[in-house]
Amino acid sequence: MSKSEKRKYTRTREFRAEAVKLVLEQGMTLEEASASLALPKGTLANWVSAAKRGGDAAVRPGGRSVSELEAEVARLRKIVKNRGHFPSDEAATKLLFLALRNIEKDWKMPQRTWKLA
């Protein structure tokens, strides 16, 4: 089979995300993960390095792009600006909490379970 006759396989974004999670979150080595997924080690290594660099939002754990995060920050700033004065820090915190609760409805990826600080 010549180079021009080789089949090009495309994987879904979900498949890529799950493959990267095996390496980054579950601690599998590239060799183990690529063998279990019947995937070339180099391909998986490229996906993992792209996720670490922040390349593909669907592959990166958390799954949100920089532009989505910037849009969320802009919405929060607009809410704080429109509200103006806060009688206390607690009032500002409560407003941001309620705003984030409403913004979460627009998120495309499922919310992660956040731990209390």
ROTISE-399980 format. One record per residue: residue in one letter; x, z, y of N, C-alpha, C in turn. Coordinates in nm, 2 decimals. Each point is the difference from the previous one (the first is absolute). Example, Ala and Ser with C-alpha at 12.3 -4.5 7.8 and 13.67 -1.06 7.14 Angstrom:
+------+--------+--------+--------+--------+--------+--------+--------+--------+--------+
: resn :    nxx :    nzz :    nyy :   caxx :   cazz :   cayy :    cxx :    czz :    cyy :
+------+--------+--------+--------+--------+--------+--------+--------+--------+--------+
:    a :   1.32 :   0.78 :  -0.57 :  -0.09 :   0.00 :   0.12 :   0.09 :   0.00 :   0.12 :
:    s :  -0.04 :  -0.07 :   0.11 :   0.09 :   0.00 :   0.11 :  -0.08 :   0.08 :   0.11 :
+------+--------+--------+--------+--------+--------+--------+--------+--------+--------+
***
This chain:
+------+--------+--------+--------+--------+--------+--------+--------+--------+--------+
: resn :    nxx :    nzz :    nyy :   caxx :   cazz :   cayy :    cxx :    czz :    cyy :
+------+--------+--------+--------+--------+--------+--------+--------+--------+--------+
:    m :   0.09 :   0.00 :  -0.12 :  -0.09 :   0.00 :   0.12 :   0.09 :   0.00 :   0.12 :
:    s :  -0.02 :  -0.10 :   0.09 :   0.08 :   0.00 :   0.12 :  -0.05 :   0.09 :   0.11 :
:    k :   0.08 :   0.02 :   0.10 :  -0.04 :   0.09 :   0.11 :  -0.13 :  -0.04 :   0.06 :
:    s :  -0.03 :  -0.13 :   0.02 :  -0.12 :  -0.05 :   0.06 :  -0.12 :   0.03 :  -0.09 :
:    e :   0.02 :   0.01 :  -0.13 :  -0.11 :   0.02 :  -0.09 :  -0.03 :   0.14 :  -0.03 :
:    k :   0.08 :   0.10 :   0.05 :  -0.02 :   0.14 :  -0.02 :  -0.13 :   0.04 :   0.07 :
:    r :  -0.07 :   0.09 :  -0.07 :  -0.13 :   0.05 :   0.06 :   0.03 :   0.11 :   0.09 :
:    k :  -0.07 :   0.00 :   0.11 :   0.02 :   0.10 :   0.10 :  -0.12 :   0.10 :  -0.02 :
:    y :   0.03 :   0.12 :  -0.03 :  -0.11 :   0.10 :  -0.02 :  -0.02 :   0.08 :   0.13 :
:    t :  -0.12 :   0.01 :   0.03 :  -0.04 :   0.08 :   0.12 :  -0.07 :   0.13 :  -0.05 :
:    r :   0.03 :   0.11 :   0.06 :  -0.06 :   0.12 :  -0.03 :  -0.09 :   0.05 :   0.11 :
:    t :  -0.10 :   0.07 :  -0.03 :  -0.09 :   0.05 :   0.11 :   0.07 :   0.11 :   0.07 :
:    r :  -0.05 :   0.03 :   0.12 :   0.05 :   0.11 :   0.08 :  -0.02 :   0.13 :  -0.07 :
:    e :  -0.11 :   0.02 :  -0.07 :  -0.02 :   0.12 :  -0.07 :   0.10 :   0.02 :  -0.11 :
:    f :   0.03 :  -0.10 :  -0.07 :   0.10 :   0.00 :  -0.11 :   0.13 :   0.04 :   0.06 :
:    r :   0.04 :  -0.06 :   0.11 :   0.13 :   0.04 :   0.07 :   0.00 :   0.14 :   0.04 :
:    a :  -0.11 :   0.05 :   0.06 :   0.00 :   0.14 :   0.04 :   0.01 :   0.09 :  -0.11 :
:    e :  -0.07 :  -0.02 :  -0.11 :   0.01 :   0.08 :  -0.12 :   0.14 :   0.00 :  -0.06 :
:    a :   0.07 :  -0.12 :   0.00 :   0.13 :  -0.01 :  -0.06 :   0.10 :   0.08 :   0.09 :
:    v :  -0.01 :   0.00 :   0.13 :   0.08 :   0.07 :   0.09 :  -0.02 :   0.15 :  -0.02 :
:    k :  -0.13 :   0.04 :  -0.02 :  -0.03 :   0.14 :  -0.02 :   0.07 :   0.06 :  -0.12 :
:    l :   0.01 :  -0.08 :  -0.11 :   0.07 :   0.04 :  -0.12 :   0.14 :   0.05 :   0.03 :
:    v :   0.07 :  -0.08 :   0.09 :   0.14 :   0.03 :   0.03 :   0.01 :   0.11 :   0.10 :
:    l :  -0.07 :  -0.01 :   0.11 :   0.01 :   0.09 :   0.11 :  -0.06 :   0.14 :  -0.02 :
:    e :  -0.12 :   0.00 :  -0.05 :  -0.08 :   0.12 :  -0.01 :   0.01 :   0.07 :  -0.14 :
:    q :   0.01 :  -0.08 :  -0.11 :   0.00 :   0.06 :  -0.13 :   0.14 :   0.01 :  -0.06 :
:    g :   0.10 :  -0.05 :   0.07 :   0.14 :   0.02 :  -0.04 :   0.05 :  -0.08 :  -0.11 :
:    m :  -0.07 :  -0.11 :  -0.03 :   0.05 :  -0.09 :  -0.11 :   0.12 :  -0.08 :   0.06 :
:    t :   0.10 :  -0.04 :  -0.09 :   0.11 :  -0.08 :   0.05 :  -0.05 :  -0.14 :   0.01 :
:    l :   0.07 :  -0.09 :   0.07 :  -0.04 :  -0.14 :   0.01 :   0.00 :  -0.06 :  -0.14 :
:    e :   0.09 :   0.03 :  -0.09 :   0.00 :  -0.06 :  -0.13 :  -0.12 :   0.04 :  -0.08 :
:    e :  -0.04 :   0.13 :   0.00 :  -0.12 :   0.05 :  -0.07 :  -0.13 :  -0.07 :   0.05 :
:    a :  -0.01 :   0.00 :   0.13 :  -0.12 :  -0.05 :   0.06 :  -0.01 :  -0.15 :  -0.02 :
:    s :   0.11 :  -0.08 :   0.02 :  -0.01 :  -0.14 :  -0.02 :  -0.03 :  -0.03 :  -0.15 :
:    a :   0.06 :   0.07 :  -0.09 :  -0.03 :  -0.02 :  -0.15 :  -0.14 :   0.03 :  -0.03 :
:    s :  -0.06 :   0.11 :   0.06 :  -0.14 :   0.03 :  -0.04 :  -0.10 :  -0.10 :   0.06 :
:    l :   0.04 :  -0.06 :   0.11 :  -0.09 :  -0.10 :   0.07 :   0.03 :  -0.15 :  -0.04 :
:    a :   0.11 :  -0.02 :  -0.08 :   0.04 :  -0.13 :  -0.04 :   0.03 :  -0.08 :   0.13 :
:    l :   0.08 :   0.05 :   0.08 :   0.03 :  -0.05 :   0.13 :   0.15 :  -0.01 :   0.02 :
:    p :   0.06 :  -0.10 :   0.06 :   0.14 :   0.00 :   0.02 :   0.05 :   0.11 :   0.09 :
:    k :   0.11 :   0.06 :  -0.04 :   0.05 :   0.12 :   0.07 :   0.03 :  -0.04 :   0.15 :
:    g :   0.05 :  -0.11 :   0.02 :   0.03 :  -0.05 :   0.14 :  -0.12 :   0.00 :   0.09 :
:    t :  -0.11 :  -0.05 :  -0.06 :  -0.12 :  -0.01 :   0.08 :  -0.05 :   0.14 :   0.04 :
:    l :   0.00 :   0.09 :  -0.10 :  -0.05 :   0.13 :   0.03 :   0.10 :   0.07 :   0.10 :
:    a :   0.13 :  -0.03 :  -0.01 :   0.09 :   0.06 :   0.09 :  -0.02 :  -0.05 :   0.15 :
:    n :  -0.04 :  -0.13 :   0.01 :  -0.03 :  -0.05 :   0.13 :  -0.13 :   0.07 :   0.06 :
:    w :  -0.10 :   0.02 :  -0.09 :  -0.12 :   0.06 :   0.05 :   0.03 :   0.15 :   0.05 :
:    v :   0.08 :   0.07 :  -0.08 :   0.03 :   0.13 :   0.03 :   0.08 :   0.01 :   0.13 :
:    s :   0.10 :  -0.09 :   0.02 :   0.08 :   0.01 :   0.12 :  -0.09 :  -0.04 :   0.12 :
:    a :  -0.09 :  -0.10 :  -0.02 :  -0.09 :  -0.03 :   0.11 :  -0.09 :   0.12 :   0.04 :
:    a :  -0.05 :   0.07 :  -0.10 :  -0.08 :   0.12 :   0.03 :   0.08 :   0.10 :   0.07 :
:    k :   0.12 :   0.02 :  -0.04 :   0.09 :   0.10 :   0.07 :   0.03 :  -0.04 :   0.14 :
:    r :   0.01 :  -0.13 :   0.03 :   0.03 :  -0.04 :   0.13 :  -0.13 :  -0.01 :   0.09 :
:    g :  -0.11 :   0.01 :  -0.07 :  -0.13 :  -0.01 :   0.08 :  -0.05 :  -0.14 :   0.01 :
:    g :   0.04 :  -0.08 :  -0.09 :  -0.03 :  -0.15 :   0.01 :  -0.15 :  -0.03 :  -0.03 :
:    d :  -0.05 :   0.03 :  -0.11 :  -0.14 :  -0.03 :  -0.04 :  -0.08 :   0.12 :   0.00 :
:    a :  -0.11 :   0.01 :   0.08 :  -0.08 :   0.11 :   0.01 :  -0.07 :   0.03 :  -0.13 :
:    a :  -0.04 :  -0.10 :  -0.07 :  -0.07 :   0.02 :  -0.13 :   0.08 :   0.06 :  -0.10 :
:    v :   0.13 :  -0.03 :   0.00 :   0.10 :   0.05 :  -0.10 :   0.04 :   0.14 :   0.04 :
:    r :   0.02 :   0.03 :   0.13 :   0.06 :   0.13 :   0.04 :  -0.10 :   0.11 :  -0.03 :
:    p :   0.05 :   0.11 :  -0.06 :  -0.09 :   0.12 :  -0.02 :  -0.06 :   0.04 :   0.13 :
:    g :  -0.13 :   0.02 :   0.00 :  -0.07 :   0.03 :   0.12 :  -0.08 :  -0.12 :   0.05 :
:    g :   0.06 :  -0.11 :  -0.02 :  -0.07 :  -0.13 :   0.02 :  -0.05 :  -0.04 :   0.13 :
:    r :   0.06 :   0.05 :   0.11 :  -0.05 :  -0.03 :   0.13 :   0.11 :  -0.06 :   0.08 :
:    s :  -0.02 :  -0.11 :   0.07 :   0.10 :  -0.07 :   0.07 :   0.02 :   0.07 :   0.14 :
:    v :   0.11 :  -0.04 :   0.06 :   0.04 :   0.06 :   0.13 :  -0.11 :  -0.04 :   0.10 :
:    s :  -0.05 :  -0.12 :   0.00 :  -0.10 :  -0.03 :   0.10 :  -0.13 :   0.08 :  -0.02 :
:    e :  -0.04 :   0.03 :  -0.12 :  -0.11 :   0.09 :  -0.03 :   0.02 :   0.14 :   0.06 :
:    l :   0.12 :   0.05 :  -0.02 :   0.03 :   0.13 :   0.05 :   0.01 :   0.00 :   0.15 :
:    e :   0.05 :  -0.10 :   0.06 :   0.00 :  -0.01 :   0.15 :  -0.14 :  -0.01 :   0.05 :
:    a :  -0.09 :  -0.07 :  -0.06 :  -0.13 :  -0.01 :   0.04 :  -0.07 :   0.14 :  -0.01 :
:    e :   0.03 :   0.07 :  -0.10 :  -0.06 :   0.14 :  -0.01 :   0.05 :   0.09 :   0.11 :
:    v :   0.13 :  -0.01 :   0.03 :   0.06 :   0.08 :   0.11 :  -0.07 :  -0.04 :   0.13 :
:    a :  -0.02 :  -0.13 :   0.02 :  -0.06 :  -0.04 :   0.13 :  -0.14 :   0.05 :   0.01 :
:    r :  -0.07 :   0.00 :  -0.11 :  -0.14 :   0.06 :   0.00 :   0.00 :   0.15 :   0.04 :
:    l :   0.10 :   0.07 :  -0.06 :   0.01 :   0.15 :   0.03 :   0.03 :   0.02 :   0.15 :
:    r :   0.10 :  -0.08 :   0.05 :   0.04 :   0.01 :   0.14 :  -0.12 :  -0.02 :   0.09 :
:    k :  -0.08 :  -0.11 :  -0.03 :  -0.12 :  -0.03 :   0.08 :  -0.10 :   0.12 :   0.00 :
:    i :  -0.02 :   0.06 :  -0.12 :  -0.09 :   0.11 :  -0.01 :   0.05 :   0.12 :   0.09 :
:    v :   0.12 :   0.03 :  -0.01 :   0.06 :   0.11 :   0.08 :  -0.01 :  -0.03 :   0.15 :
:    k :   0.03 :  -0.13 :   0.04 :   0.00 :  -0.04 :   0.14 :  -0.14 :   0.01 :   0.05 :
:    n :  -0.10 :  -0.04 :  -0.08 :  -0.14 :   0.00 :   0.05 :  -0.05 :   0.14 :   0.01 :
:    r :   0.05 :   0.09 :  -0.08 :  -0.05 :   0.14 :   0.00 :   0.06 :   0.07 :   0.12 :
:    g :   0.12 :  -0.03 :   0.03 :   0.06 :   0.06 :   0.12 :   0.06 :   0.14 :  -0.02 :
:    h :  -0.06 :   0.10 :   0.06 :   0.05 :   0.14 :   0.00 :  -0.04 :   0.07 :  -0.13 :
:    f :   0.09 :   0.08 :  -0.05 :  -0.04 :   0.09 :  -0.12 :   0.02 :   0.14 :   0.05 :
:    p :  -0.09 :   0.09 :  -0.03 :   0.01 :   0.14 :   0.04 :   0.11 :   0.07 :  -0.08 :
:    s :   0.03 :  -0.05 :  -0.12 :   0.10 :   0.07 :  -0.09 :   0.06 :  -0.10 :  -0.09 :
:    d :   0.11 :   0.04 :  -0.07 :   0.06 :  -0.09 :  -0.10 :  -0.09 :  -0.02 :  -0.12 :
:    e :  -0.08 :   0.11 :  -0.03 :  -0.09 :  -0.01 :  -0.11 :  -0.11 :  -0.10 :   0.02 :
:    a :  -0.05 :  -0.02 :   0.13 :  -0.10 :  -0.10 :   0.03 :   0.06 :  -0.14 :  -0.02 :
:    a :   0.12 :  -0.02 :   0.04 :   0.07 :  -0.13 :  -0.02 :   0.01 :  -0.03 :  -0.15 :
:    t :   0.05 :   0.10 :  -0.07 :   0.01 :  -0.02 :  -0.15 :  -0.13 :  -0.03 :  -0.07 :
:    k :  -0.10 :   0.07 :   0.04 :  -0.13 :  -0.03 :  -0.06 :  -0.05 :  -0.14 :   0.04 :
:    l :   0.02 :  -0.05 :   0.12 :  -0.04 :  -0.13 :   0.04 :   0.07 :  -0.11 :  -0.09 :
:    l :   0.13 :   0.02 :  -0.01 :   0.08 :  -0.09 :  -0.09 :  -0.04 :   0.00 :  -0.14 :
:    f :  -0.03 :   0.12 :  -0.05 :  -0.05 :   0.01 :  -0.14 :  -0.13 :  -0.08 :  -0.02 :
:    l :  -0.09 :   0.02 :   0.09 :  -0.13 :  -0.07 :  -0.01 :   0.02 :  -0.15 :   0.02 :
:    a :   0.09 :  -0.04 :   0.08 :   0.02 :  -0.14 :   0.03 :   0.07 :  -0.06 :  -0.13 :
:    l :   0.09 :   0.07 :  -0.06 :   0.06 :  -0.05 :  -0.12 :  -0.10 :  -0.01 :  -0.12 :
:    r :  -0.09 :   0.09 :   0.00 :  -0.10 :   0.00 :  -0.11 :  -0.08 :  -0.13 :   0.02 :
:    n :  -0.03 :  -0.04 :   0.12 :  -0.08 :  -0.12 :   0.03 :   0.08 :  -0.12 :  -0.03 :
:    i :   0.13 :   0.00 :   0.04 :   0.09 :  -0.12 :  -0.02 :   0.02 :  -0.02 :  -0.15 :
:    e :   0.01 :   0.10 :  -0.08 :   0.02 :  -0.01 :  -0.15 :  -0.10 :  -0.09 :  -0.06 :
:    k :  -0.12 :  -0.01 :   0.06 :  -0.10 :  -0.09 :  -0.06 :   0.04 :  -0.15 :   0.00 :
:    d :   0.09 :  -0.03 :   0.10 :   0.04 :  -0.14 :   0.01 :   0.12 :  -0.03 :  -0.08 :
:    w :   0.06 :   0.10 :  -0.06 :   0.12 :  -0.03 :  -0.08 :  -0.04 :  -0.08 :  -0.13 :
:    k :   0.09 :  -0.10 :  -0.03 :  -0.02 :  -0.08 :  -0.11 :   0.04 :   0.06 :  -0.13 :
:    m :   0.11 :   0.08 :   0.00 :   0.05 :   0.06 :  -0.12 :  -0.06 :   0.14 :  -0.01 :
:    p :  -0.02 :   0.05 :  -0.12 :  -0.06 :   0.13 :  -0.02 :   0.09 :   0.11 :   0.06 :
:    q :  -0.06 :   0.10 :   0.05 :   0.07 :   0.11 :   0.06 :   0.08 :   0.08 :  -0.10 :
:    r :   0.12 :   0.04 :   0.03 :   0.08 :   0.08 :  -0.08 :  -0.05 :   0.15 :   0.02 :
:    t :   0.02 :   0.08 :  -0.10 :  -0.03 :   0.14 :   0.02 :   0.11 :   0.06 :   0.09 :
:    w :  -0.03 :   0.05 :   0.12 :   0.10 :   0.05 :   0.09 :   0.00 :   0.15 :  -0.03 :
:    k :   0.13 :   0.05 :   0.01 :   0.02 :   0.15 :  -0.02 :   0.00 :   0.06 :   0.13 :
:    l :  -0.04 :   0.13 :   0.01 :   0.01 :   0.07 :   0.12 :   0.14 :   0.03 :   0.03 :
:    a :   0.03 :   0.00 :   0.13 :   0.14 :   0.02 :   0.05 :   0.03 :   0.15 :  -0.01 :
+------+--------+--------+--------+--------+--------+--------+--------+--------+--------+
***
